[in-house]
Amino acid sequence: GFVNAANARMVISDKVHYMNGKPCYKMDVFGESIGMFDLFLRIRDNWGTYFDTAKVVPQRFYRHIEEGKYRKHEIVDFDHSSGQARFRVFSNSQQKWKPEEKFPIPGKIQDLVSGYYYLRTIDFSKRKAGDIIKLDAFFDKEVYDFKIRIVGREEVKTKLGKIRSIVISPIMPENSLFDGENSIRIWISDD
């Protein structure tokens, strides 16, 4: 629109980290409000993941949310051998971590950040517009069966030059934030 309200950036660490004894990439997504919007609702969010370098499945997911006076800090450790997600959340009122909760998870589960990277591993040369990609993801104590539609291919003009891209659209339920199935579009480089 006319006014930028926030900035977001994705950072992948150039160092290999070890989580649950597995070599992992660490990826963070940061979001923050800016300008006048920041004066009315200060947002400082960090969503992150450690995901296995070989299997591209998460070993740990974390969220640190600061939106106005609202705070949420959580950690999810994935135990793929036992098929469980161990969920911990920080109690702001008690200033300590609440007891761990365990949830069953299917194989090849993703979190919302590792799922984005997982999309980069798909061979799109065999896919066409209209195809649906299914992705199981654990979020907020639940397993979701995400569906992503391939919209097509486009060449996008950027500061780095023209980039061949695949356009995808998560199939979203219609609600107060999203206006139906095709309300979000994502461009990923076709490389």
Biotite code that builds the C-alpha atoms (Angstrom):
import biotite.structure as struc

atoms = struc.array([
    struc.Atom([0.000, 0.000, 0.000], chain_id="A", res_id=1, res_name="GLY", atom_name="CA", element="C"),
    struc.Atom([0.957, 3.622, 0.548], chain_id="A", res_id=2, res_name="PHE", atom_name="CA", element="C"),
    struc.Atom([2.511, 3.102, 3.973], chain_id="A", res_id=3, res_name="VAL", atom_name="CA", element="C"),
    struc.Atom([4.999, 0.467, 5.095], chain_id="A", res_id=4, res_name="ASN", atom_name="CA", element="C"),
    struc.Atom([3.961, -0.819, 8.517], chain_id="A", res_id=5, res_name="ALA", atom_name="CA", element="C"),
    struc.Atom([6.548, -3.538, 9.081], chain_id="A", res_id=6, res_name="ALA", atom_name="CA", element="C"),
    struc.Atom([9.759, -5.147, 7.926], chain_id="A", res_id=7, res_name="ASN", atom_name="CA", element="C"),
    struc.Atom([10.484, -8.857, 7.748], chain_id="A", res_id=8, res_name="ALA", atom_name="CA", element="C"),
    struc.Atom([13.698, -10.687, 7.053], chain_id="A", res_id=9, res_name="ARG", atom_name="CA", element="C"),
    struc.Atom([14.810, -14.287, 6.888], chain_id="A", res_id=10, res_name="MET", atom_name="CA", element="C"),
    struc.Atom([18.298, -15.243, 8.074], chain_id="A", res_id=11, res_name="VAL", atom_name="CA", element="C"),
    struc.Atom([19.951, -18.629, 7.580], chain_id="A", res_id=12, res_name="ILE", atom_name="CA", element="C"),
    struc.Atom([23.048, -19.063, 9.726], chain_id="A", res_id=13, res_name="SER", atom_name="CA", element="C"),
    struc.Atom([26.207, -19.909, 7.788], chain_id="A", res_id=14, res_name="ASP", atom_name="CA", element="C"),
    struc.Atom([27.279, -22.159, 10.682], chain_id="A", res_id=15, res_name="LYS", atom_name="CA", element="C"),
    struc.Atom([26.100, -25.763, 11.172], chain_id="A", res_id=16, res_name="VAL", atom_name="CA", element="C"),
    struc.Atom([24.480, -26.251, 14.586], chain_id="A", res_id=17, res_name="HIS", atom_name="CA", element="C"),
    struc.Atom([23.886, -29.533, 16.411], chain_id="A", res_id=18, res_name="TYR", atom_name="CA", element="C"),
    struc.Atom([20.487, -30.287, 17.862], chain_id="A", res_id=19, res_name="MET", atom_name="CA", element="C"),
    struc.Atom([19.454, -33.709, 19.194], chain_id="A", res_id=20, res_name="ASN", atom_name="CA", element="C"),
    struc.Atom([22.826, -34.964, 17.951], chain_id="A", res_id=21, res_name="GLY", atom_name="CA", element="C"),
    struc.Atom([22.013, -34.027, 14.334], chain_id="A", res_id=22, res_name="LYS", atom_name="CA", element="C"),
    struc.Atom([23.771, -31.422, 12.179], chain_id="A", res_id=23, res_name="PRO", atom_name="CA", element="C"),
    struc.Atom([21.246, -28.659, 11.534], chain_id="A", res_id=24, res_name="CYS", atom_name="CA", element="C"),
    struc.Atom([20.771, -25.418, 9.684], chain_id="A", res_id=25, res_name="TYR", atom_name="CA", element="C"),
    struc.Atom([19.397, -22.580, 11.806], chain_id="A", res_id=26, res_name="LYS", atom_name="CA", element="C"),
    struc.Atom([16.860, -20.303, 10.152], chain_id="A", res_id=27, res_name="MET", atom_name="CA", element="C"),
    struc.Atom([15.209, -17.261, 11.737], chain_id="A", res_id=28, res_name="ASP", atom_name="CA", element="C"),
    struc.Atom([12.370, -15.082, 10.522], chain_id="A", res_id=29, res_name="VAL", atom_name="CA", element="C"),
    struc.Atom([12.208, -11.661, 12.137], chain_id="A", res_id=30, res_name="PHE", atom_name="CA", element="C"),
    struc.Atom([9.296, -9.241, 11.905], chain_id="A", res_id=31, res_name="GLY", atom_name="CA", element="C"),
    struc.Atom([9.074, -5.753, 13.344], chain_id="A", res_id=32, res_name="GLU", atom_name="CA", element="C"),
    struc.Atom([6.786, -2.800, 13.064], chain_id="A", res_id=33, res_name="SER", atom_name="CA", element="C"),
    struc.Atom([8.282, 0.455, 11.754], chain_id="A", res_id=34, res_name="ILE", atom_name="CA", element="C"),
    struc.Atom([7.585, 4.152, 11.572], chain_id="A", res_id=35, res_name="GLY", atom_name="CA", element="C"),
    struc.Atom([4.373, 5.568, 13.013], chain_id="A", res_id=36, res_name="MET", atom_name="CA", element="C"),
    struc.Atom([2.872, 2.078, 13.236], chain_id="A", res_id=37, res_name="PHE", atom_name="CA", element="C"),
    struc.Atom([5.607, 1.169, 15.727], chain_id="A", res_id=38, res_name="ASP", atom_name="CA", element="C"),
    struc.Atom([4.393, 3.911, 18.062], chain_id="A", res_id=39, res_name="LEU", atom_name="CA", element="C"),
    struc.Atom([0.896, 2.418, 18.232], chain_id="A", res_id=40, res_name="PHE", atom_name="CA", element="C"),
    struc.Atom([1.685, -1.307, 18.204], chain_id="A", res_id=41, res_name="LEU", atom_name="CA", element="C"),
    struc.Atom([5.301, -2.299, 18.728], chain_id="A", res_id=42, res_name="ARG", atom_name="CA", element="C"),
    struc.Atom([5.994, -5.703, 17.162], chain_id="A", res_id=43, res_name="ILE", atom_name="CA", element="C"),
    struc.Atom([9.224, -7.665, 17.601], chain_id="A", res_id=44, res_name="ARG", atom_name="CA", element="C"),
    struc.Atom([8.677, -11.264, 16.519], chain_id="A", res_id=45, res_name="ASP", atom_name="CA", element="C"),
    struc.Atom([11.213, -14.044, 15.970], chain_id="A", res_id=46, res_name="ASN", atom_name="CA", element="C"),
    struc.Atom([10.191, -17.427, 14.580], chain_id="A", res_id=47, res_name="TRP", atom_name="CA", element="C"),
    struc.Atom([13.004, -19.904, 14.169], chain_id="A", res_id=48, res_name="GLY", atom_name="CA", element="C"),
    struc.Atom([13.954, -23.485, 13.471], chain_id="A", res_id=49, res_name="THR", atom_name="CA", element="C"),
    struc.Atom([16.856, -25.882, 13.564], chain_id="A", res_id=50, res_name="TYR", atom_name="CA", element="C"),
    struc.Atom([16.355, -28.406, 10.783], chain_id="A", res_id=51, res_name="PHE", atom_name="CA", element="C"),
    struc.Atom([18.307, -31.517, 9.865], chain_id="A", res_id=52, res_name="ASP", atom_name="CA", element="C"),
    struc.Atom([20.766, -30.853, 7.023], chain_id="A", res_id=53, res_name="THR", atom_name="CA", element="C"),
    struc.Atom([20.170, -34.270, 5.447], chain_id="A", res_id=54, res_name="ALA", atom_name="CA", element="C"),
    struc.Atom([16.493, -35.068, 6.043], chain_id="A", res_id=55, res_name="LYS", atom_name="CA", element="C"),
    struc.Atom([15.171, -31.469, 6.020], chain_id="A", res_id=56, res_name="VAL", atom_name="CA", element="C"),
    struc.Atom([12.970, -32.089, 9.071], chain_id="A", res_id=57, res_name="VAL", atom_name="CA", element="C"),
    struc.Atom([12.940, -29.807, 12.125], chain_id="A", res_id=58, res_name="PRO", atom_name="CA", element="C"),
    struc.Atom([14.701, -30.758, 15.328], chain_id="A", res_id=59, res_name="GLN", atom_name="CA", element="C"),
    struc.Atom([13.590, -27.626, 17.205], chain_id="A", res_id=60, res_name="ARG", atom_name="CA", element="C"),
    struc.Atom([11.135, -24.794, 16.519], chain_id="A", res_id=61, res_name="PHE", atom_name="CA", element="C"),
    struc.Atom([10.823, -21.632, 18.615], chain_id="A", res_id=62, res_name="TYR", atom_name="CA", element="C"),
    struc.Atom([8.716, -18.497, 18.717], chain_id="A", res_id=63, res_name="ARG", atom_name="CA", element="C"),
    struc.Atom([9.421, -15.300, 20.619], chain_id="A", res_id=64, res_name="HIS", atom_name="CA", element="C"),
    struc.Atom([6.464, -12.985, 20.104], chain_id="A", res_id=65, res_name="ILE", atom_name="CA", element="C"),
    struc.Atom([6.263, -9.404, 21.364], chain_id="A", res_id=66, res_name="GLU", atom_name="CA", element="C"),
    struc.Atom([3.234, -7.549, 20.040], chain_id="A", res_id=67, res_name="GLU", atom_name="CA", element="C"),
    struc.Atom([2.226, -4.552, 22.130], chain_id="A", res_id=68, res_name="GLY", atom_name="CA", element="C"),
    struc.Atom([1.879, -5.928, 25.672], chain_id="A", res_id=69, res_name="LYS", atom_name="CA", element="C"),
    struc.Atom([1.333, -9.496, 24.450], chain_id="A", res_id=70, res_name="TYR", atom_name="CA", element="C"),
    struc.Atom([4.243, -11.901, 24.951], chain_id="A", res_id=71, res_name="ARG", atom_name="CA", element="C"),
    struc.Atom([4.636, -15.557, 23.998], chain_id="A", res_id=72, res_name="LYS", atom_name="CA", element="C"),
    struc.Atom([7.761, -17.689, 24.149], chain_id="A", res_id=73, res_name="HIS", atom_name="CA", element="C"),
    struc.Atom([7.628, -21.337, 23.152], chain_id="A", res_id=74, res_name="GLU", atom_name="CA", element="C"),
    struc.Atom([9.925, -24.153, 22.144], chain_id="A", res_id=75, res_name="ILE", atom_name="CA", element="C"),
    struc.Atom([9.008, -27.377, 20.337], chain_id="A", res_id=76, res_name="VAL", atom_name="CA", element="C"),
    struc.Atom([11.539, -30.209, 20.244], chain_id="A", res_id=77, res_name="ASP", atom_name="CA", element="C"),
    struc.Atom([10.842, -32.901, 17.661], chain_id="A", res_id=78, res_name="PHE", atom_name="CA", element="C"),
    struc.Atom([11.688, -36.526, 18.506], chain_id="A", res_id=79, res_name="ASP", atom_name="CA", element="C"),
    struc.Atom([11.300, -38.228, 15.156], chain_id="A", res_id=80, res_name="HIS", atom_name="CA", element="C"),
    struc.Atom([12.319, -41.661, 16.460], chain_id="A", res_id=81, res_name="SER", atom_name="CA", element="C"),
    struc.Atom([9.413, -41.745, 18.940], chain_id="A", res_id=82, res_name="SER", atom_name="CA", element="C"),
    struc.Atom([7.023, -39.685, 16.772], chain_id="A", res_id=83, res_name="GLY", atom_name="CA", element="C"),
    struc.Atom([6.535, -36.954, 19.379], chain_id="A", res_id=84, res_name="GLN", atom_name="CA", element="C"),
    struc.Atom([6.704, -33.193, 19.617], chain_id="A", res_id=85, res_name="ALA", atom_name="CA", element="C"),
    struc.Atom([7.673, -31.903, 23.070], chain_id="A", res_id=86, res_name="ARG", atom_name="CA", element="C"),
    struc.Atom([6.066, -28.490, 23.585], chain_id="A", res_id=87, res_name="PHE", atom_name="CA", element="C"),
    struc.Atom([7.131, -25.949, 26.226], chain_id="A", res_id=88, res_name="ARG", atom_name="CA", element="C"),
    struc.Atom([5.768, -22.468, 26.774], chain_id="A", res_id=89, res_name="VAL", atom_name="CA", element="C"),
    struc.Atom([7.025, -19.746, 29.113], chain_id="A", res_id=90, res_name="PHE", atom_name="CA", element="C"),
    struc.Atom([4.584, -18.451, 31.739], chain_id="A", res_id=91, res_name="SER", atom_name="CA", element="C"),
    struc.Atom([4.978, -14.683, 31.826], chain_id="A", res_id=92, res_name="ASN", atom_name="CA", element="C"),
    struc.Atom([2.944, -14.393, 35.037], chain_id="A", res_id=93, res_name="SER", atom_name="CA", element="C"),
    struc.Atom([5.034, -16.995, 36.901], chain_id="A", res_id=94, res_name="GLN", atom_name="CA", element="C"),
    struc.Atom([8.288, -16.152, 35.091], chain_id="A", res_id=95, res_name="GLN", atom_name="CA", element="C"),
    struc.Atom([9.118, -19.814, 34.478], chain_id="A", res_id=96, res_name="LYS", atom_name="CA", element="C"),
    struc.Atom([8.638, -22.537, 31.880], chain_id="A", res_id=97, res_name="TRP", atom_name="CA", element="C"),
    struc.Atom([5.404, -24.503, 32.200], chain_id="A", res_id=98, res_name="LYS", atom_name="CA", element="C"),
    struc.Atom([5.601, -28.319, 32.294], chain_id="A", res_id=99, res_name="PRO", atom_name="CA", element="C"),
    struc.Atom([6.365, -29.974, 28.980], chain_id="A", res_id=100, res_name="GLU", atom_name="CA", element="C"),
    struc.Atom([3.486, -31.368, 26.915], chain_id="A", res_id=101, res_name="GLU", atom_name="CA", element="C"),
    struc.Atom([3.889, -34.176, 24.357], chain_id="A", res_id=102, res_name="LYS", atom_name="CA", element="C"),
    struc.Atom([1.975, -34.562, 21.098], chain_id="A", res_id=103, res_name="PHE", atom_name="CA", element="C"),
    struc.Atom([2.051, -37.332, 18.471], chain_id="A", res_id=104, res_name="PRO", atom_name="CA", element="C"),
    struc.Atom([3.442, -36.328, 15.080], chain_id="A", res_id=105, res_name="ILE", atom_name="CA", element="C"),
    struc.Atom([3.598, -38.098, 11.714], chain_id="A", res_id=106, res_name="PRO", atom_name="CA", element="C"),
    struc.Atom([6.863, -38.707, 9.870], chain_id="A", res_id=107, res_name="GLY", atom_name="CA", element="C"),
    struc.Atom([8.353, -35.887, 7.780], chain_id="A", res_id=108, res_name="LYS", atom_name="CA", element="C"),
    struc.Atom([6.552, -33.250, 9.854], chain_id="A", res_id=109, res_name="ILE", atom_name="CA", element="C"),
    struc.Atom([7.551, -29.622, 9.323], chain_id="A", res_id=110, res_name="GLN", atom_name="CA", element="C"),
    struc.Atom([7.175, -26.460, 11.359], chain_id="A", res_id=111, res_name="ASP", atom_name="CA", element="C"),
    struc.Atom([6.092, -23.206, 9.721], chain_id="A", res_id=112, res_name="LEU", atom_name="CA", element="C"),
    struc.Atom([9.660, -22.016, 9.137], chain_id="A", res_id=113, res_name="VAL", atom_name="CA", element="C"),
    struc.Atom([11.312, -25.290, 8.078], chain_id="A", res_id=114, res_name="SER", atom_name="CA", element="C"),
    struc.Atom([8.345, -25.900, 5.779], chain_id="A", res_id=115, res_name="GLY", atom_name="CA", element="C"),
    struc.Atom([9.345, -22.875, 3.731], chain_id="A", res_id=116, res_name="TYR", atom_name="CA", element="C"),
    struc.Atom([12.837, -24.312, 3.236], chain_id="A", res_id=117, res_name="TYR", atom_name="CA", element="C"),
    struc.Atom([11.370, -27.741, 2.497], chain_id="A", res_id=118, res_name="TYR", atom_name="CA", element="C"),
    struc.Atom([9.492, -26.199, -0.448], chain_id="A", res_id=119, res_name="LEU", atom_name="CA", element="C"),
    struc.Atom([12.900, -25.310, -1.921], chain_id="A", res_id=120, res_name="ARG", atom_name="CA", element="C"),
    struc.Atom([13.775, -29.041, -2.102], chain_id="A", res_id=121, res_name="THR", atom_name="CA", element="C"),
    struc.Atom([10.817, -29.987, -4.312], chain_id="A", res_id=122, res_name="ILE", atom_name="CA", element="C"),
    struc.Atom([11.494, -30.728, -7.967], chain_id="A", res_id=123, res_name="ASP", atom_name="CA", element="C"),
    struc.Atom([9.050, -28.326, -9.608], chain_id="A", res_id=124, res_name="PHE", atom_name="CA", element="C"),
    struc.Atom([10.066, -29.338, -13.149], chain_id="A", res_id=125, res_name="SER", atom_name="CA", element="C"),
    struc.Atom([7.508, -32.152, -12.941], chain_id="A", res_id=126, res_name="LYS", atom_name="CA", element="C"),
    struc.Atom([4.761, -29.922, -11.550], chain_id="A", res_id=127, res_name="ARG", atom_name="CA", element="C"),
    struc.Atom([2.303, -27.695, -13.364], chain_id="A", res_id=128, res_name="LYS", atom_name="CA", element="C"),
    struc.Atom([-0.166, -24.928, -12.542], chain_id="A", res_id=129, res_name="ALA", atom_name="CA", element="C"),
    struc.Atom([-3.041, -26.271, -10.450], chain_id="A", res_id=130, res_name="GLY", atom_name="CA", element="C"),
    struc.Atom([-1.039, -29.085, -8.817], chain_id="A", res_id=131, res_name="ASP", atom_name="CA", element="C"),
    struc.Atom([-1.403, -29.376, -5.043], chain_id="A", res_id=132, res_name="ILE", atom_name="CA", element="C"),
    struc.Atom([1.517, -29.988, -2.673], chain_id="A", res_id=133, res_name="ILE", atom_name="CA", element="C"),
    struc.Atom([0.616, -31.467, 0.725], chain_id="A", res_id=134, res_name="LYS", atom_name="CA", element="C"),
    struc.Atom([2.679, -30.686, 3.797], chain_id="A", res_id=135, res_name="LEU", atom_name="CA", element="C"),
    struc.Atom([2.143, -31.827, 7.404], chain_id="A", res_id=136, res_name="ASP", atom_name="CA", element="C"),
    struc.Atom([3.135, -29.113, 9.876], chain_id="A", res_id=137, res_name="ALA", atom_name="CA", element="C"),
    struc.Atom([3.039, -28.851, 13.664], chain_id="A", res_id=138, res_name="PHE", atom_name="CA", element="C"),
    struc.Atom([1.904, -25.486, 15.005], chain_id="A", res_id=139, res_name="PHE", atom_name="CA", element="C"),
    struc.Atom([0.352, -24.373, 18.289], chain_id="A", res_id=140, res_name="ASP", atom_name="CA", element="C"),
    struc.Atom([-0.045, -27.929, 19.664], chain_id="A", res_id=141, res_name="LYS", atom_name="CA", element="C"),
    struc.Atom([-1.682, -29.294, 16.500], chain_id="A", res_id=142, res_name="GLU", atom_name="CA", element="C"),
    struc.Atom([-0.748, -31.100, 13.308], chain_id="A", res_id=143, res_name="VAL", atom_name="CA", element="C"),
    struc.Atom([-2.085, -29.342, 10.228], chain_id="A", res_id=144, res_name="TYR", atom_name="CA", element="C"),
    struc.Atom([-2.454, -30.808, 6.765], chain_id="A", res_id=145, res_name="ASP", atom_name="CA", element="C"),
    struc.Atom([-1.355, -27.812, 4.708], chain_id="A", res_id=146, res_name="PHE", atom_name="CA", element="C"),
    struc.Atom([-2.103, -27.687, 1.020], chain_id="A", res_id=147, res_name="LYS", atom_name="CA", element="C"),
    struc.Atom([-0.242, -25.422, -1.360], chain_id="A", res_id=148, res_name="ILE", atom_name="CA", element="C"),
    struc.Atom([-1.413, -24.794, -4.918], chain_id="A", res_id=149, res_name="ARG", atom_name="CA", element="C"),
    struc.Atom([1.026, -24.112, -7.731], chain_id="A", res_id=150, res_name="ILE", atom_name="CA", element="C"),
    struc.Atom([-0.299, -20.989, -9.441], chain_id="A", res_id=151, res_name="VAL", atom_name="CA", element="C"),
    struc.Atom([2.252, -20.921, -12.257], chain_id="A", res_id=152, res_name="GLY", atom_name="CA", element="C"),
    struc.Atom([5.577, -19.467, -13.309], chain_id="A", res_id=153, res_name="ARG", atom_name="CA", element="C"),
    struc.Atom([6.613, -15.828, -13.725], chain_id="A", res_id=154, res_name="GLU", atom_name="CA", element="C"),
    struc.Atom([9.709, -13.805, -14.354], chain_id="A", res_id=155, res_name="GLU", atom_name="CA", element="C"),
    struc.Atom([10.093, -11.279, -11.538], chain_id="A", res_id=156, res_name="VAL", atom_name="CA", element="C"),
    struc.Atom([12.040, -8.038, -11.904], chain_id="A", res_id=157, res_name="LYS", atom_name="CA", element="C"),
    struc.Atom([14.138, -7.411, -8.756], chain_id="A", res_id=158, res_name="THR", atom_name="CA", element="C"),
    struc.Atom([17.128, -5.301, -7.696], chain_id="A", res_id=159, res_name="LYS", atom_name="CA", element="C"),
    struc.Atom([19.217, -8.376, -8.529], chain_id="A", res_id=160, res_name="LEU", atom_name="CA", element="C"),
    struc.Atom([17.831, -8.576, -12.061], chain_id="A", res_id=161, res_name="GLY", atom_name="CA", element="C"),
    struc.Atom([15.108, -10.730, -13.583], chain_id="A", res_id=162, res_name="LYS", atom_name="CA", element="C"),
    struc.Atom([14.515, -13.998, -11.720], chain_id="A", res_id=163, res_name="ILE", atom_name="CA", element="C"),
    struc.Atom([12.517, -16.970, -13.002], chain_id="A", res_id=164, res_name="ARG", atom_name="CA", element="C"),
    struc.Atom([10.025, -17.826, -10.261], chain_id="A", res_id=165, res_name="SER", atom_name="CA", element="C"),
    struc.Atom([7.397, -20.343, -9.297], chain_id="A", res_id=166, res_name="ILE", atom_name="CA", element="C"),
    struc.Atom([4.253, -18.810, -7.843], chain_id="A", res_id=167, res_name="VAL", atom_name="CA", element="C"),
    struc.Atom([2.572, -20.809, -5.080], chain_id="A", res_id=168, res_name="ILE", atom_name="CA", element="C"),
    struc.Atom([-0.435, -20.098, -2.919], chain_id="A", res_id=169, res_name="SER", atom_name="CA", element="C"),
    struc.Atom([-1.195, -21.735, 0.444], chain_id="A", res_id=170, res_name="PRO", atom_name="CA", element="C"),
    struc.Atom([-4.829, -22.807, 0.520], chain_id="A", res_id=171, res_name="ILE", atom_name="CA", element="C"),
    struc.Atom([-6.165, -20.735, 3.409], chain_id="A", res_id=172, res_name="MET", atom_name="CA", element="C"),
    struc.Atom([-9.564, -20.893, 5.063], chain_id="A", res_id=173, res_name="PRO", atom_name="CA", element="C"),
    struc.Atom([-11.647, -17.774, 4.649], chain_id="A", res_id=174, res_name="GLU", atom_name="CA", element="C"),
    struc.Atom([-11.557, -15.794, 7.900], chain_id="A", res_id=175, res_name="ASN", atom_name="CA", element="C"),
    struc.Atom([-11.047, -12.259, 9.176], chain_id="A", res_id=176, res_name="SER", atom_name="CA", element="C"),
    struc.Atom([-7.374, -12.219, 8.072], chain_id="A", res_id=177, res_name="LEU", atom_name="CA", element="C"),
    struc.Atom([-7.537, -14.084, 4.763], chain_id="A", res_id=178, res_name="PHE", atom_name="CA", element="C"),
    struc.Atom([-9.970, -13.612, 1.908], chain_id="A", res_id=179, res_name="ASP", atom_name="CA", element="C"),
    struc.Atom([-10.348, -17.215, 0.776], chain_id="A", res_id=180, res_name="GLY", atom_name="CA", element="C"),
    struc.Atom([-8.104, -19.818, -0.799], chain_id="A", res_id=181, res_name="GLU", atom_name="CA", element="C"),
    struc.Atom([-5.852, -17.621, -2.923], chain_id="A", res_id=182, res_name="ASN", atom_name="CA", element="C"),
    struc.Atom([-5.326, -14.722, -0.528], chain_id="A", res_id=183, res_name="SER", atom_name="CA", element="C"),
    struc.Atom([-1.561, -15.283, -0.188], chain_id="A", res_id=184, res_name="ILE", atom_name="CA", element="C"),
    struc.Atom([0.939, -15.708, -3.004], chain_id="A", res_id=185, res_name="ARG", atom_name="CA", element="C"),
    struc.Atom([4.594, -16.616, -2.628], chain_id="A", res_id=186, res_name="ILE", atom_name="CA", element="C"),
    struc.Atom([7.269, -16.362, -5.320], chain_id="A", res_id=187, res_name="TRP", atom_name="CA", element="C"),
    struc.Atom([10.233, -18.730, -5.012], chain_id="A", res_id=188, res_name="ILE", atom_name="CA", element="C"),
    struc.Atom([13.105, -18.778, -7.463], chain_id="A", res_id=189, res_name="SER", atom_name="CA", element="C"),
    struc.Atom([12.864, -21.521, -10.079], chain_id="A", res_id=190, res_name="ASP", atom_name="CA", element="C"),
    struc.Atom([16.383, -22.845, -9.600], chain_id="A", res_id=191, res_name="ASP", atom_name="CA", element="C"),
])
